[in-house]
Every structure is written in structure tokens, then in C-alpha cells.
Amino acid sequence: MNTVRTHSVALPRFSFVLLIGLLSSGCISSRRIQDYTVARSSSCEVHGSVMNNKLVPQTFGMKRSGWILKLRNARECVFPHADEIYDTSFCMPSNEQYARIWVCRECTAARTKWLLENPPFLEEDSSYVRFCDLMWKEFRESFVGRK
């Protein structure tokens, strides 16, 4: 006696493929974004400029060289809203890969000027700056053609 199968594996396979496609399509879930603009002024406290909010990659790491500490101090006092990757300074990664930050044009120019006037002298410091700039460049390029 022959038995007729009435179920198919096509639907579960299709659902699995659809799920994988959605997960890898380049969308950024709002759950993976730390919003540093909430309840914060959109006016730069250093330059008095009106700022725009921007989504940037977020990195971490307790880098402690003398130059990195100078850079962190400059980030707080000289260019707190530069258009750059957001460094949490945490020792472990957070759940969020991205940060929404306020960006000030004058802070971005001040960062460029500060880096020219205070070049890193250790290879680890230079590689940190290169890493941050490369990560930020790749992130921006991933949004070309998308809104």
C-alpha cells in the first residue's frame, strides 16, 4: 500500500531563507542604536552652533596611552561633537553597535586641526586613529544610495 505525503519542506525552507535574507540585508535595528541626542541640546556648548544628528559606528576599549588620554580630553573640551566614530571608552562592547550623536561642523574642523597639531607618536596610537577613521569611512560608504 502506497502512502501519500501531504506535507512539504518547501515552506519551512522558504521561511528560513527569508529570515536569513532579512537579517543580512543591511538594516540597522533601532535596538542596536544608543541615542546620545535624547534630552540633550542641539546647540554645541563649545561653538554655539546648531548641530545635526547623525548615526555613527560605536567602538570601545580602555586605551590608556598618554596620547589617547590627551585625545579623550580634547574630545570632551575642544571637539565634543566632531563627526567621527563614537568611542565609549568602556572595557567591553555594549549591546549597541551604533550611536546617534549631535555633530557640529566647527567641532569636526577642530578635531582635524587638533590631530595635525598633536600627531600620535606611538604605533598603537596611530593604528587607533586609522582604525576609527577606516571604520567610519566603511560605515558611511555602506549607506551610499540609501536614505
Buried (B, 14 or more C-beta within 10 A) or exposed (E): EEEEEEEEEEEEEEEEEEEEEEEEEEEEEEEEBBBBBEEBEEEBEBBEBEBBEBBBBBBBBEBEBEBBEBBBEBBEEBBBBBBBBBBBEEEEEEEBBBBBBBBBBBBBBBBBEBBEEEEBEEEEBEEBBEEBEEBBEEBBEEEEEEE
